[in-house]
């Protein structure tokens, strides 16, 4: 009986030591709510504005919700060939992510599992790409894409996006794969597993958080990329969302609710990608840097 009471006293003391005072918990809750409002309100403002009429936006208070909803703004956006631009951006972004993740996981596995000097040199060359801004390489990229006959095509946007997405993705995956215990590799090798089987049944399942996080990051970068479409495309057939938003602003400069409806539709895939992959995002981006 005395042992039970002593155990309860120890647990009570530990709980009192671990739990912060009420004041600091209230302060943390307050700043958390403030940060939530600051982070979420821009999206809420765009949504509220997109549901207003032009007259309601000019006359009413733009910072408060409107009592009426106007879905005609979204109909106007969809009738302006918006679906074609959305599909182009989706193709470019999805193909870019698939290629970047595929090439990166293969090369990262080779870097970690082999002790070859050539592989190390190639890895260092990839890391140099982290210090190369897109603006500094846009002219050589334009020349190469033009000579390959890929100007004003979706493939001409995908290849440079893949090239600039590889360095950071490889770096993250290399550091993540290095944290996989060597005993797991040795156990699979003793069972007679090939390198491809090790990659498929061990590395890919273990590195799933990193794969999801870099996939979301590369998707956002490819979706929001403005410089490549501006320089490497010209016609409406190859136009993607960033250029479509700019042209849409020029066509509907006064009609702010219509522009906000276009922005909401263009940001929808990014919001959905974050919602479904948020639990892997932080874990994958920070994994592997502890060593």
Buried (B, 14 or more C-beta within 10 A) or exposed (E): EEEEEEEEEEEEEEEEEEEEEEEEEEEEEEEEEEEEEEEEEEEEBBBBBBBBBBEBBEEBEBEEEBEEEBEBBBEBBBEBEBEBBBEBBBBBBBBBBBBBBEBBBBBBBBBBBEEEEEBEEBBEEBBEBEEEEBEEBBEEBBEBBEEEEBBBBBBBBBBBBBBBBBBBBBBBBBBBBEBBEEEEBEEBEEEEBEBEEBBEEBBEEBBEBBBBBBBBBBBBBBBBBEEBBBBBBEEEEBBBBBBBBBBBBEEBEEBBBBBBBBBBBBBEBBEEBEEEBEEBBEBBBBBBEEE
